[in-house]
Amino acid sequence: MNVQTTSARPRPAASSGFTLIEVLVALGIVAIALMAGLRSTDALSKNAARQSTQWLAQMCAENEFSRLRLSRQVPPVGESSASCLQAGLELQVNLTVQVTPNPNFRRVDARVVQRIGSDGTPLLQLSTVMGRN
């Protein structure tokens, strides 16, 4: 009889889970992906708020241009300002009227700034030319 001797070493059990390092690496990747998503969501909401504010500022400037057109007179040269309340936001429209080479026309610049909590940076600047009606 031929007897084969085998060593009595136990076989290691097959691992059925993840190691701690693999779990930590996966958590790190998930954390980085979530932070990137959070930053992009924040940027999108700030952009939407800025667009909304600029849209309200444009409505204020266009209202002032319409007011000048409805007066049916050439606007006087100089500077003026008017307050404008749009959607609970207090804005101020600063108008500057300048002469042009043609005396029948005037250049009107509107600069809209936020009245409260602003550093004076204009939200919007629009220009137009108005003539005699």
C-alpha positions in Angstrom: 0.0 0.0 0.0 1.2 3.3 -0.9 0.3 5.9 1.6 0.8 9.5 0.8 1.6 11.7 3.6 0.0 15.1 3.6 0.7 17.8 5.9 -1.9 18.6 8.4 -2.0 22.3 7.7 -5.5 23.8 7.7 -6.6 25.5 4.6 -7.4 29.2 5.0 -11.0 30.0 4.7 -12.0 31.9 1.6 -12.6 35.6 2.5 -16.1 36.7 1.8 -15.9 40.4 2.7 -13.9 43.6 2.0 -10.8 44.6 3.9 -10.8 47.8 6.0 -8.6 49.6 3.5 -10.9 48.8 0.6 -13.9 50.1 2.6 -12.0 53.3 3.5 -10.9 53.9 -0.1 -14.6 53.5 -1.3 -15.8 55.9 1.4 -13.2 58.4 0.4 -14.3 58.2 -3.3 -17.9 58.6 -2.3 -17.1 61.6 -0.1 -15.2 63.3 -2.9 -18.1 62.7 -5.3 -20.6 64.1 -2.8 -18.5 67.2 -2.2 -18.2 67.9 -6.0 -22.0 67.5 -6.3 -22.6 69.9 -3.4 -20.3 72.5 -4.9 -22.0 72.3 -8.3 -25.4 72.6 -6.7 -24.3 75.6 -4.7 -22.9 77.3 -7.9 -26.2 76.6 -9.8 -28.4 78.1 -7.0 -26.1 81.2 -6.8 -26.3 81.6 -10.6 -30.1 81.3 -10.5 -30.4 84.0 -7.8 -28.0 86.3 -9.7 -30.1 85.9 -12.9 -33.3 86.6 -11.0 -31.8 89.8 -9.5 -30.5 91.0 -12.9 -33.9 90.3 -14.5 -35.5 92.5 -11.8 -32.9 95.2 -12.3 -33.6 95.2 -16.1 -37.3 95.7 -15.4 -36.5 98.7 -13.3 -34.2 100.2 -15.9 -36.7 99.6 -18.7 -39.5 101.2 -16.5 -37.4 104.4 -16.2 -36.7 104.4 -20.0 -40.4 104.0 -20.6 -41.2 106.9 -18.2 -38.8 109.1 -20.1 -40.3 108.2 -23.4 -43.9 108.8 -22.2 -43.0 112.3 -21.1 -42.7 113.2 -24.8 -39.9 115.6 -24.2 -36.2 115.3 -24.8 -34.8 114.4 -21.4 -32.8 117.1 -19.7 -29.0 116.7 -19.5 -27.7 115.6 -16.1 -28.1 112.9 -13.5 -31.1 111.7 -11.6 -32.0 108.6 -9.5 -35.2 106.8 -8.7 -36.0 104.0 -6.3 -37.6 100.8 -7.6 -39.1 98.0 -5.6 -39.4 94.7 -7.4 -40.3 91.4 -5.7 -39.4 92.8 -2.3 -35.9 93.9 -3.6 -35.1 97.6 -3.2 -33.2 98.8 -6.2 -32.0 102.2 -7.2 -31.8 103.4 -10.9 -29.3 106.1 -11.6 -29.9 107.8 -14.9 -27.2 109.9 -16.7 -28.4 111.9 -19.7 -25.7 113.2 -22.1 -25.8 115.2 -25.3 -25.0 113.6 -28.7 -23.5 115.1 -31.8 -27.1 115.4 -33.2 -29.0 117.9 -31.0 -32.3 115.9 -31.7 -31.0 112.9 -29.7 -29.8 112.3 -26.1 -27.9 109.3 -24.8 -29.4 107.9 -21.6 -27.4 105.5 -19.4 -29.2 103.6 -16.6 -27.2 102.0 -13.8 -29.1 99.8 -11.4 -27.7 99.2 -7.9 -29.1 97.4 -4.9 -30.0 99.9 -2.2 -29.4 97.8 0.9 -26.4 95.6 1.6 -24.5 96.5 -1.6 -20.9 97.6 -2.1 -22.1 99.9 -4.9 -21.3 97.5 -7.7 -24.0 97.9 -10.4 -26.2 95.0 -11.0 -27.0 96.1 -14.5 -26.1 98.9 -16.9 -28.2 99.8 -20.0 -27.9 102.5 -22.5 -30.3 103.9 -25.1 -30.7 106.9 -27.4 -33.9 109.0 -27.1 -35.0 111.5 -29.6 -37.7 114.2 -30.0 -41.2 112.8 -30.3 
